[in-house]
C-alpha cells in the first residue's frame, strides 16, 4: 500500500491526534441525513479515517459504517473509540471493498493527502451510481485571537506538503470526469483544551511531528505559553464540507 511520505509521521502521533484534534459538529451529520446520505439502508465508507474523528459521528445512526485507514497506529485508536464500525486496512488507491459497494464515501481531514486521478478512479469504483463523495475539513478560525497567534507560530514551520489551504485537491476534482459539485456546508465549532491538549493538537500536525530536537522544543514552549497558568483555551474552528455526486446520478434526477 502507498501512503504519502509526509503522512507517515501520523503513526508516531496517533494518541496525540486523538486527544488534541477537534470533533466534527452535529450540524454536519444533520446535513448528511437531510441529503439522504446517512440512513438505515445506506453503507458509508470513511476513507483515511485516522483515529475516527468523523467515523464516530457517522456510526450509530442506522447506516453500515466502514472505516478504511492505512496506518496501524491510527487504526488502534479508531478501534478503541468506534468499535461499532467495520475497520479495514487500505489506501485511497486500493480500497478493500467490491465495486459499487457504498452509498456515501467521506474523507475527513484527509483528501488532500491523496487527491490524485488514480485515487478518484478507485473512489468512483466503490461508490454506487447514485452515491455521493463528501470531503470535510476542520480549519482554524483565525478570527479567534488564540488561533491567529497559533497560526503565526506554526507558519514558521509549515512545509510545502499537501494541505486543504493550498487547494490542490480542487484541481484534481475539477479534472475528474466522474464527480460534480452538489452542495456545501459551513459550520462552526469550538474545542476547549488545557495546556497538554493544546500541545497534543500542535504535535499531531504533520509538519510539526516531523520536527526534531531543539527547534521542536522551542516551538512547543511558545505554544504552551498561550495557555494561562493551569487554565484552558477554547479554539474556534470552521467546518467546511463539500459534496460531490456522480454525474450519472445528477443526470438521472
ChimeraX attribute file (.defattr): number of C-alpha atoms within 10 A of each C-alpha:
attribute: neighborCount
match mode: 1-to-1
recipient: residues
	/A:1	10
	/A:2	11
	/A:3	15
	/A:4	11
	/A:5	9
	/A:6	15
	/A:7	18
	/A:8	15
	/A:9	18
	/A:10	22
	/A:11	18
	/A:12	16
	/A:13	19
	/A:14	23
	/A:15	17
	/A:16	20
	/A:17	24
	/A:18	21
	/A:19	17
	/A:20	21
	/A:21	20
	/A:22	21
	/A:23	17
	/A:24	25
	/A:25	17
	/A:26	12
	/A:27	15
	/A:28	20
	/A:29	17
	/A:30	12
	/A:31	15
	/A:32	18
	/A:33	14
	/A:34	11
	/A:35	13
	/A:36	14
	/A:37	22
	/A:38	24
	/A:39	18
	/A:40	11
	/A:41	11
	/A:42	17
	/A:43	21
	/A:44	27
	/A:45	29
	/A:46	24
	/A:47	27
	/A:48	27
	/A:49	27
	/A:50	30
	/A:51	27
	/A:52	28
	/A:53	20
	/A:54	26
	/A:55	29
	/A:56	21
	/A:57	16
	/A:58	26
	/A:59	21
	/A:60	14
	/A:61	14
	/A:62	13
	/A:63	18
	/A:64	20
	/A:65	25
	/A:66	23
	/A:67	29
	/A:68	27
	/A:69	24
	/A:70	23
	/A:71	22
	/A:72	14
	/A:73	17
	/A:74	23
	/A:75	24
	/A:76	15
	/A:77	17
	/A:78	24
	/A:79	16
	/A:80	11
	/A:81	16
	/A:82	19
	/A:83	11
	/A:84	15
	/A:85	22
	/A:86	14
	/A:87	22
	/A:88	18
	/A:89	16
	/A:90	20
	/A:91	20
	/A:92	26
	/A:93	18
	/A:94	16
	/A:95	22
	/A:96	13
	/A:97	15
	/A:98	10
	/A:99	14
	/A:100	15
	/A:101	17
	/A:102	24
	/A:103	23
	/A:104	26
	/A:105	26
	/A:106	26
	/A:107	23
	/A:108	22
	/A:109	20
	/A:110	20
	/A:111	23
	/A:112	22
	/A:113	19
	/A:114	20
	/A:115	18
	/A:116	19
	/A:117	15
	/A:118	13
	/A:119	18
	/A:120	21
	/A:121	15
	/A:122	16
	/A:123	23
	/A:124	21
	/A:125	17
	/A:126	21
	/A:127	24
	/A:128	18
	/A:129	19
	/A:130	18
	/A:131	25
	/A:132	27
	/A:133	25
	/A:134	22
	/A:135	21
	/A:136	23
	/A:137	21
	/A:138	23
	/A:139	17
	/A:140	18
	/A:141	19
	/A:142	17
	/A:143	10
	/A:144	14
	/A:145	12
	/A:146	18
	/A:147	20
	/A:148	15
	/A:149	14
	/A:150	19
	/A:151	15
	/A:152	12
	/A:153	15
	/A:154	17
	/A:155	10
	/A:156	9
	/A:157	15
	/A:158	14
	/A:159	13
	/A:160	8
	/A:161	14
	/A:162	19
	/A:163	16
	/A:164	17
	/A:165	9
	/A:166	11
	/A:167	11
	/A:168	14
	/A:169	18
	/A:170	13
	/A:171	11
	/A:172	16
	/A:173	18
	/A:174	12
	/A:175	11
	/A:176	15
	/A:177	12
	/A:178	17
	/A:179	21
	/A:180	19
	/A:181	17
	/A:182	15
	/A:183	12
	/A:184	14
	/A:185	14
	/A:186	14
	/A:187	15
	/A:188	15
	/A:189	17
	/A:190	17
	/A:191	15
	/A:192	13
	/A:193	21
	/A:194	18
	/A:195	19
	/A:196	14
	/A:197	20
	/A:198	27
	/A:199	19
	/A:200	22
	/A:201	19
	/A:202	21
	/A:203	24
	/A:204	25
	/A:205	19
	/A:206	19
	/A:207	19
	/A:208	19
	/A:209	19
	/A:210	17
	/A:211	14
	/A:212	9
	/A:213	7
	/A:214	9
	/A:215	11
	/A:216	15
	/A:217	12
	/A:218	11
	/A:219	19
	/A:220	18
	/A:221	11
	/A:222	12
	/A:223	18
	/A:224	17
	/A:225	10
	/A:226	16
	/A:227	18
	/A:228	11
	/A:229	10
	/A:230	7
	/A:231	9
	/A:232	16
	/A:233	18
	/A:234	15
	/A:235	21
	/A:236	22
	/A:237	22
	/A:238	18
	/A:239	21
	/A:240	17
	/A:241	21
	/A:242	16
	/A:243	21
	/A:244	21
	/A:245	21
	/A:246	21
	/A:247	16
	/A:248	14
	/A:249	16
	/A:250	16
	/A:251	8
	/A:252	8
	/A:253	6
